[in-house]
């Protein structure tokens, strides 16, 4: 048995401005997905805008403290402490902003009828602090560990290629980018505008 509090969890600030506080990863939970989210300030994003269409997850969001304004399929809902919202349809677009600077939202999810599989995005979130401080070895290691489990995940491969490009590992970056584009051709256009690849864009092997 392990004890902790939300405030003792790692606080990983993501580019969208919200703060990811890993619960599943902290405890090594394999049975279900669960994480906490906070915002940097009142009015700031606390749940990114997204759908669960790709993963097929149903989700439930519980406001642990403070208040949050959820926007679900274009409709706003304000939730306070102890209130929750369940999203049965993975295709519904959802997101939320914190209305108090101390707001905490717990998110739980999984795919009906299937054993829980750790979501690959966790590795990308977990690597963010290492990327921020330029610890390329650690960021690459986190992605490689995830790719050992999800070798055909295009997003992981693309993100790894970004990191390797920033680290000056041109050959590794091009190889992983090539594989990502093979799996998801739409990533070629994204790479063309991605500043992470500025140093590689003139390479013959860079995807057109």
N, C-alpha and C positions, 0 to 999 in steps of 0.2 A: 504494500500500500504506500502511495506517495502523495504528499500534500504540497500544495502551493496556493498562491493567490494570483489573480489576474495581473496585478501590478508587478509581481515577481517574474512573470513570463518575459521572454525576450521581446523587445519592441523593434520591429523591422519596418522602417518608413519606406513606402513604395512610391514610385514616380507620380501616381495619381494623388498622392497626399495623405492617404489613409495609412494607418499603422496596423500591421499584421502581428498578432501575438499567438505564435504557434502552440496549440494544445496537443493535437495529435502527434506532432513530431517530438514535442517535449517528453511525452510519456511513452512513445513508441507504440501507440494504439494501432492495431491492425483491423479491428472489427468495424469501425465506422469513422467517418470524417468529422472532425470538430475543431474549430478554431475560434479565437476571440479577435475582435477588431475595436480599435479606438481611433479617435481623430486628433489631429494636432491642435485644433481649436474649434470653438463653437462655429457652426456654419461650414465646417470643412467636411470633405467626403469621409465616410466611414465604411461604406460598402461600395465597391466599384460597380459601375454599370456593366452588366453582363447577362448572358443567359447560360443555362446549363445544357443547352441542346447537344453539344458535342459529347458530353459525358453521360447524359441521360439522368442526371441526379435530381431527385426531389430534395427540397431544402426547407428548413425551419430556422427562423431568426428570432432570437429571444433578446429583448433589451434587459440587460442585467442592472444597469444604473443609468441615470440621465434620461434624455429623450432623443429620439431619432425620427426623421421624416423620410419614410420610404416612398419611392416612386416605382410602382409595379404596373407594367403595361400601360404607362401614361397616367395612372391615377395615383394621387398622393394619399398617404396614410401616416398619421403621427402616432408613434408608439412610446409609451412610458415604461417605467420599471415594472417588470413582471409580465408585460404584454408581449405577445409573439404573433408571427404570421407564418403560415405554412404555404409553400408553393408546390403544388402537386405537379404542375405542368413545367417541365424543364425549358420549354420554349419561351416562357414569359420573361420579358426583359425586366431586370430589377436593379436597384441601387438605393443608396441612402446617404443622407448627410446628418451629422450630429448637431443637435440643437443646444447642447451643453458641452463644455469642454471636457467634462469628466465622463461622458457617455461611453458605455461598453456594450457591444453587441456580440452575442454568441451565435455562431452559425453551425448547424449540423446538417449533414447530407449524405446521400448514398443512392445507388441505383436499385430500384425495386427488383427483387428476385435474383440478384447477383451478389456473390461474395464481394466484400469491399476491396477495392483496389486503390492504393495511394495515388492521388492525383499528381501528374508530372509537374504541374505548375508550382507545387510546394518547393521543388528544388530551385526553381527560378527565383521565387520569393526569398528562400533561405540564402541564396548566393548574393543577394543585393548588398548586404553590408560589406562583404569582401570586395565586390566590384567598386563600391563607393570609396574604399580605402586603397584601392589598387593592388589588393592581394590576389593576383591573377591565379596563382597556384591553387589557392583555396577555392576560388570560384570555379575553376576548371574541374577540380576534384569533386565538388558537389554535383556538377552536371554529369560527370562520367559515372558516378555512382547511380544516378537516376537513369542514365542511358543503359546501364547494365540490365535494368529491369524493363525499360521501355526503349529498345534500340531503334524502333521505327517511329518515334515521336518527332514530328517535324519541328514543332515549336522548341523542344529541348535542343535539337541539333542547331537550329537557327540561333538560339540564344548563346549556345556554346561558341558558334562561329563569331558572333559579335564580340564576345569576351576575348577570344584568341586574336581577333583583329586588333583590338585595343591594346593587347599585350605584345603586339609585334610578332605574333606567331602566324605568319602569313600562309604558309603551306597548310597547316592544320585548319586554319580558318576556311580557306578555299575548299578543302576536302569536305568539311562538315557542312558548309553552305551548299555545295553541290548536292550532297545527299539530302539535305532539307528540301531543296527545290525539286528533286526527283520525287519526293513523297508528297509535296504540296507545291505545285507549280506557281501558285499565286505569290509565293514568297520571293520570286525573282523580281517582281515589280516593287515589292516592299524594300528589298535590298538596294535597289537602284537609288532610293531616296533616303536610305538609312545612313546617318552620319558616322555610325560605328564602322562603316566600311569605306570611309573616305580614302584610306591609305591603299585599298585594294581595287578600287573601281577601274583603274586603268590596266589591271592584269588581264591577259588574254583569257584566263580561265574563269573570270568573273561572269556570273550568269547574265545574259542579255535580257 
